[in-house]
Amino acid sequence: MRRRLLQLGYKLEERYQIDELIAATDMSQVYTATDRVEGNEVAVKLLLSRRAETRSELEASAPARIDHPAVVPVLAHGVEAAMRYLILPLLHGETLADHLRRTGPLPAPEVLRVATTLCDAAHAAHRRGLVHRDLKPSNVFLEHRDDSIVVRVLDFGVAKWLDGSGGTKTGELMGTLAYMAPEQVHDSKQVTPRADVYSLGAIVYEMWCGVAPFTANTQVELANRVMYDTAPALASRRADTPALLDTVVQQALAKEPNQRLATAKLLEKKLGEALTNMERG
């Protein structure tokens, strides 16, 4: 775990009393905290990158504009001691990435349930003019709520508004290579909602097979595979793969955007057909 920037007991804005550091990357640190006004627990996310100002604006504004139950709302945001922060609901559960590391490939009903929510949330974002650009298992949270699991979408910090805003410079790589569409690898600024459709296809592939469509020992090799190789058939990695599911996922992973499934909603529909038919069979 990286060195914590907020010490135990620190009172952010004299309201949020910092408790545990629960996650840390080069881009952010996340703490549990107690809201001394409301008396409940929250999450405090510190943004650390050189793009922190743009990230905080995107992460703060996107959930309210999308207005979808799977998108985690931002309760407050601001700057203190030159540190940009977000106040978020404290979720209990695990990321999809952690879940897959623990369980391996998922059963068809679980794949369908997670994929349905993700596709619907992505479609809602696209209808409001926003491309996420970093959909991946570690940005999907499986929240334990009462006796159920609620699928949530995290981190709109590298999203792009289709009107051109989003803070990306031409040639600047935004996203995570294993889940990025080829056109996004080429130029992260020039993407459309079909880039997110590709990422959704890659997530479904990993939920079904237990491994991402492409892996490599170096980032350069991985980028080349994403841009030029065809993903191995799902059936080559999981014997009970329905032919229709293989077809749908490969359509989502098409190299050329105009050959890819056009919308997240269409991907949702086709996945439903493939996996529901499997359950009936």
C-alpha positions, 0 to 999 in steps of 0.5 A: 500500500502506498504512503497515505496522504491523509492521516488517521483522524484528519478532518477534511473540510472540518466535516469528514473525519478520515479513517482507513486507507482502502485503495491506492494507485498512482492516480488516486487514494481512497479512504473511509471517513465519517461524515460528522454532519450526517453521522454516516460512513463515506468514501473520500477519493483523492485525485493525484494525477497531473490531470486531477482538475479535469478528472475531478470535474468529470467525475463530479459532473458525469453521474448527475448528468447520466442519472442511472442507478448503476452509476455511483453518485458524487456527494460532494467535491472540492479542494483542500491543501491543493488536493482535489477530492470527491466524497462518494457513498461507501460501497461494501463488496468487491470489484468485478476484477477481484471477484474474477480472480477469486472465482474464475469464469462466471456462470451464464446467469451471472454473466448476463446479469452483470452485462445487462446492467453495464450495457444499460448504464453505458447506453445511458451515458452515450445518450447523454453524450459521454464516452466512459473510455475506461470500462474494465473489471476493476471499474465495475463494483459488485455491491453487497446490499442486504441479500443481493448484489448490485452492479455499479459503474465507477470512475468517469475520470477519463471520460470524454464528452462527445462535444469535444470536452474531456481534456485529452490531448491528441496522441495522449493514451487514455484507458487500459490497454487490455480493454481498449478499442483499437481506435482508442489505442491509436488516438484516445481523443477520437472515440465514439460510443462504439469504443465503449461497446468494445470494452463491454465486449472485452469484459464479457469475454473475461467474465466468460473465459476468466481471462481478457481477450488479449494478454502480453508481456509488454505494453507494446506487445499488448497494444499490437495485439489489440490493434491487429490480432483476432481474439481467440474464440470463446469456445477455445477457452470454455467448452460450454460456449454457445455459438451465438455468444461467440458470434456476439462477443466477436462482433463487439470486438470488431477492429473497425468501429463501423463493423462493431455492434452499433450500440451498448443497447444492441449488445445487451439485447444480443447477449440476452438472446445468446445466454437466455437461449443457453439457459433454456437449452 
